[in-house]
Amino acid sequence: MNHPWIVYLTACLGERVRRARTAPTRGASAVEWVIITAIIAGVALGLATLIRSLVEQQQGNLEQTFGGGGGEGGGGNP
């Protein structure tokens, strides 16, 4: 397909790929970004797991304290 936008985007993408392949520091920079992103994702996952376990623990404590919530509910109707 020879639509002008496709030709333009192909040329832009080709130029970016050429610059990424020829610049020696750009590859290292990309690897650094991947490593940093992986570390941040790991920390976020660890914190999410910790918070979830703490919330579930407190939920268990509340259920034990209040006897599971009763189940009567009433809803305001006498």
SERO-4910 file (N, C-alpha, C, O; in steps of 0.05 Angstrom, whole numbers):
BEGIN
 pado doro    nc1    nc2    nc3   cac1   cac2   cac3    cc1    cc2    cc3    oc1    oc2    oc3
  Met    A     17    -23      0      0      0      0     18     25      0     37     26     16
  Asn    A     12     44    -17     29     67    -19     15     92    -10     18    114    -21
  His    A     -1     90     11    -15    113     22      7    132     34     26    122     46
  Pro    A      4    158     31     25    176     41     31    173     71     54    176     79
  Trp    A     10    168     87     15    166    115     31    140    122     48    141    139
  Ile    A     26    119    108     41     94    112     70     97    104     88     88    118
  Val    A     74    111     81    102    116     72    116    133     93    139    128     99
  Tyr    A    103    154    103    115    172    123    122    157    148    144    159    159
  Leu    A    102    142    159    107    127    184    129    106    181    144    101    199
  Thr    A    130     93    157    151     73    152    178     86    152    197     76    163
  Ala    A    180    110    140    205    125    139    214    133    167    237    131    174
  Cys    A    195    144    183    201    152    210    210    129    227    230    131    242
  Leu    A    196    107    225    203     83    241    231     72    232    247     64    249
  Gly    A    236     72    206    261     63    196    284     80    206    306     70    213
  Glu    A    280    106    207    301    124    217    306    120    247    329    120    256
  Arg    A    285    116    262    288    111    291    303     85    296    320     84    314
  Val    A    296     65    281    310     39    284    339     42    276    357     31    290
  Arg    A    345     56    255    373     60    246    389     75    268    411     67    274
  Arg    A    377     96    280    391    111    301    395     93    326    416     95    339
  Ala    A    375     77    332    378     59    356    400     39    352    414     31    371
  Arg    A    402     29    327    423      8    322    451     20    320    470      6    327
  Thr    A    454     44    312    480     55    308    491     70    333    515     73    335
  Ala    A    474     79    351    483     92    375    490     72    396    472     58    405
  Pro    A    514     70    405    522     50    425    510     54    452    505     35    467
  Thr    A    504     79    460    493     83    487    463     79    488    452     75    510
  Arg    A    450     81    466    421     78    466    413     49    475    393     46    489
  Gly    A    427     29    466    421      2    474    424     -2    504    408    -15    516
  Ala    A    446      9    515    451      6    543    429     21    558    420     12    579
  Ser    A    420     44    548    399     59    561    373     43    562    359     43    582
  Ala    A    367     30    540    343     14    539    344     -9    559    324    -15    572
  Val    A    367    -22    561    370    -44    581    367    -33    609    354    -46    626
  Glu    A    378    -10    614    375      2    641    346      8    647    337      3    669
  Trp    A    331     18    628    303     24    632    288     -2    638    270     -2    655
  Val    A    294    -23    624    280    -49    628    286    -59    656    268    -69    670
  Ile    A    311    -57    665    319    -66    692    305    -49    713    294    -60    732
  Ile    A    304    -23    710    292     -5    729    262    -11    730    250    -12    752
  Thr    A    249    -15    707    221    -21    706    215    -47    720    195    -50    734
  Ala    A    231    -67    716    227    -93    729    230    -91    759    215   -103    774
  Ile    A    249    -75    768    252    -72    797    228    -58    809    218    -66    830
  Ile    A    218    -37    796    195    -22    806    170    -40    806    155    -40    825
  Ala    A    167    -56    785    144    -74    784    146    -95    806    126   -102    818
  Gly    A    170   -105    811    173   -125    833    167   -113    860    154   -126    877
  Val    A    176    -89    865    170    -75    891    140    -71    893    129    -75    915
  Ala    A    127    -62    872     99    -57    872     83    -82    878     64    -82    893
  Leu    A     91   -104    865     78   -130    870     82   -139    898     63   -150    911
  Gly    A    106   -136    909    111   -143    937     95   -127    956     84   -138    975
  Leu    A     92   -101    951     76    -84    969     47    -91    967     33    -92    987
  Ala    A     37    -97    943      9   -105    940      3   -131    955    -18   -133    967
  Thr    A     22   -149    953     18   -175    968     18   -170    998      2   -182   1012
  Leu    A     36   -153   1007     38   -147   1036     12   -134   1046      1   -141   1066
  Ile    A      3   -114   1031    -21   -100   1038    -45   -118   1038    -62   -117   1056
  Arg    A    -47   -136   1018    -69   -155   1017    -70   -173   1041    -90   -178   1053
  Ser    A    -46   -183   1048    -45   -202   1071    -52   -187   1097    -65   -199   1114
  Leu    A    -44   -162   1100    -51   -147   1124    -81   -142   1126    -93   -144   1147
  Val    A    -93   -135   1103   -121   -130   1102   -137   -156   1109   -156   -155   1124
  Glu    A   -129   -178   1097   -142   -203   1103   -139   -211   1132   -157   -222   1144
  Gln    A   -116   -205   1144   -111   -211   1172   -130   -194   1190   -142   -205   1209
  Gln    A   -132   -169   1183   -150   -151   1199   -179   -159   1195   -195   -157   1213
  Gln    A   -186   -168   1171   -213   -177   1166   -220   -201   1183   -241   -203   1195
  Gly    A   -201   -220   1185   -204   -243   1203   -208   -235   1232   -224   -246   1246
  Asn    A   -192   -215   1241   -194   -205   1268   -222   -193   1273   -234   -198   1294
  Leu    A   -232   -177   1254   -258   -165   1257   -280   -186   1257   -299   -184   1273
  Glu    A   -278   -206   1240   -298   -227   1239   -299   -242   1265   -320   -250   1275
  Gln    A   -275   -247   1276   -273   -261   1301   -285   -244   1324   -298   -255   1342
  Thr    A   -279   -218   1324   -289   -201   1345   -319   -198   1345   -332   -199   1366
  Phe    A   -330   -194   1321   -359   -190   1318   -375   -215   1312   -399   -213   1306
  Gly    A   -363   -237   1313   -377   -262   1309   -387   -267   1280   -408   -278   1276
  Gly    A   -372   -257   1260   -379   -262   1233   -400   -244   1222   -409   -248   1199
  Gly    A   -408   -223   1236   -426   -203   1225   -456   -209   1231   -472   -192   1223
  Gly    A   -462   -230   1243   -490   -235   1251   -507   -248   1229   -513   -272   1230
  Gly    A   -515   -233   1209   -532   -243   1188   -561   -235   1191   -576   -241   1173
  Glu    A   -569   -222   1213   -596   -213   1217   -603   -191   1197   -623   -193   1182
  Gly    A   -588   -171   1196   -591   -150   1176   -614   -131   1179   -611   -108   1175
  Gly    A   -637   -139   1187   -660   -122   1192   -668   -104   1169   -691   -105   1160
  Gly    A   -650    -87   1160   -656    -69   1138   -674    -46   1146   -683    -32   1128
  Gly    A   -679    -41   1171   -696    -19   1180   -725    -24   1180   -741     -7   1188
  Asn    A   -734    -48   1173   -763    -55   1174   -769    -69   1200   -756    -89   1207
  Pro    A   -788    -59   1215   -795    -71   1242   -810    -97   1239   -817   -109   1260
***
